[in-house]
Amino acid sequence: MGAESASRSRAADLIISGCGLAGVTAAAGALLPWTGATLSDRGAVLLPVSRSGVELSSNGMVVLVLGVVCAVSSVVPRDSRWARPLTLVLAPAGLAIAVLAAVTINAGDSVAAELLRLRIGTFQTDHPVAAAHVGPGLWLSLAAGGALILGGVGWQLVGRSTRESSDHNRSHMSRTGRSWWRSPRPRWVRASRNGM
């Protein structure tokens, strides 16, 4: 039972460390480009524009904050009173990060439209083309959100299994202790007492 408990404890440590890394990745992704657009004419790039998650909308700022919270939760000592409440938010935070990143996946279209309006007064071109694209930061945040969902659920399952095993061990030890105290005395003890 001890080896099994130690194995579960190591698994929980690995999961929580992975969640911490995913939190850092989500926060870093919010600071990287989430979307971008390029104004070009006949294949010649005239103006590339990119916007980070924080610059794009409030979604990026929320992802940054949630990523930091998840990263902090991974380094809080287990015996701290804040450890369990913080780890309980891993899966919900991951879901929120994934949703906030996913809903802005087409935000580059508005940036491209803005470039087309901009070219009227700045770039006099005959065949302007504005193409939008998704930045690497959004993919990072989206993947980190998915990892946090899986890690948060996995940590809860491992933690629950560890607690149940610990409760079972305590119950077994308690029953063993009571049965030892109540066990019948050997015959020679009873015989010696009768002789006295």
N, C-alpha and C positions, 0 to 999 in steps of 0.2 A: 504493500500500500504506500510505503514511503517513497519508493522509486516512481510509482505512478503519480503521486502528488508532486514530486520534484519535476517530472516531465511536464505536467500541466502548468506548473509555475514558470518553467522555461518558455513554454509556448505562449503563455500570457505576456511574458516580458518581450518576446519577439514581436507579438502582435501590437503591443502598445508602442514599441519603438518604431515599427512600421507606420503606425498612425501619426506619430510625431513627425516622421519624415514626410508623410503625405501632407500634414498641416503646413510644414515649411514650403513644400512644393506649391500648394495652393496659394499661399501668401506671396511667394515669389512670382507665380504666374499672374497675379493681379497687378504686379508692377511691370510686367512685360506686355508687349503689344497684344491686344485682344482682337483687334480688327485693323484693317487698312484698306487703302484704295490707291490706284495709280491712274493718273491722267496721261494719256499717250495719243500720238497722232502718227499714223502710218508706221507703227512699230517703234517709234522714237518715244522714250519715256520723258515726259515733260515735268511731272510733279508727283512723287510718291509721298503718301501720307499714312501714318500709322498712329494709333491711339492705344494706350494701355488701358487695362481694366479700370484703374482708378480714375483716369481721365475721361473714360467713355461714359460712365454713369455711376450712380450710387451703388449699383450691384457690385462693381469692382471693389469699392471700399468695404462693403459688408463681407465679401469673400476674403479680403485681406485680414479683417478683424477675426473672422471665424478660423482662418488658418493659423493665426497667432495663438488663439485660444486652444486649438487642438495640439499645437506644438508644445505649449506650456503644460498641458495635461499629461504629456508623456514623460515629463521630468519631475512631476510632483511625487514625493515619496509615498509609498503605498500606505504607510501608517498615518499619513496626514488625514485630517478630517475632510479635506477638500478633494482627496484622491478619487473617491467613488463618484461624487456629484460631477466632477469634471469629465471622468471617463464615460459617464452616462450620456453626455452630449455628443460623443464622437459620431455615432451613426446619424442622428438628426442634423448635426452640423455638416456632415458629408453630403447628405441629401440636399440641404439648402445650398451648399456650394455648387453642386452639380446642376441644380435647377437654375440658379442665378446665372451660371455660365451659359447654360443651354439657351436661355431665352434671349441672349444677346448675340447668338451666333450669326444672325443676319444683319447686325448693326452696321456692317460695312456698306450696305446699300445706301444708307443715308449719307455716309461719308462720300461715296462716289457721286451721288447727286449734288452734293455741295461742291465737289470739284468741277462738275460740269457748269454749275452757275458761276464759279470763280473764273473759269477760262474766258468768259465773255468779256470781262474787263481787263484780264491779264494776259491771256494767251490767245492770240488771233489765229486759230487753226481752222482748216477746212473740214477735217474729219476727226473730230475729237472722240476719244473713247475712254470711258472711266470704268475700270474693272475693280471690283471689291474682292477681298480675300479675308480669310480668318487667320488671325495671328497665332503664333506658337503659345503665347501666354494663356489664351483661352483653352487650348487643348490640354495644357498642363493642369490648369485649375479643374477642368472637367474630369480628367483622369484621376486627379488627387481626390476629388469629391467621391468618385466611385470607390477608390481604395479605402477611404474613411468609412463609407457605408459598410463595406465588407469587413474591415478591421474592427469597427465598433460592434457589429453583430457577433463576430467571432470572439471578441474579448468577453462579451457578455455570456456567451455559451460556455467558454472555458472557465470563466470566473464562477458561474453557477455550478458547473460540475465540480470545481475545486471545493466550493463551500459545502455542497452536498456530501462530498467525500469526507471533508473534515468533520461535519456533523455526525456522519455515520461512525467515524472512528471514535469520536468522543462518546457516543451512545454505547458503542461496543465496549469501550474501556470501562464505562460506568457499570454496565451489566456484569462484566467480568469481575470487577472489584466487589460488587455486592454478592455475587455467587461465591467468591472466595471466602468472604467473611461468614457466609451462611453454610459453607460446606460442612458435612458431618466430621466430627473429630475421629481420628484413628482409634481402633479398638484398644490399643495399649494405653491411650490416654484415659478412655472410659474405665478400663480395668484398674488402672492405678488410682483413679478417684474413688472407685467402689471399695478398693482395698483400704483406703484411708478412712 
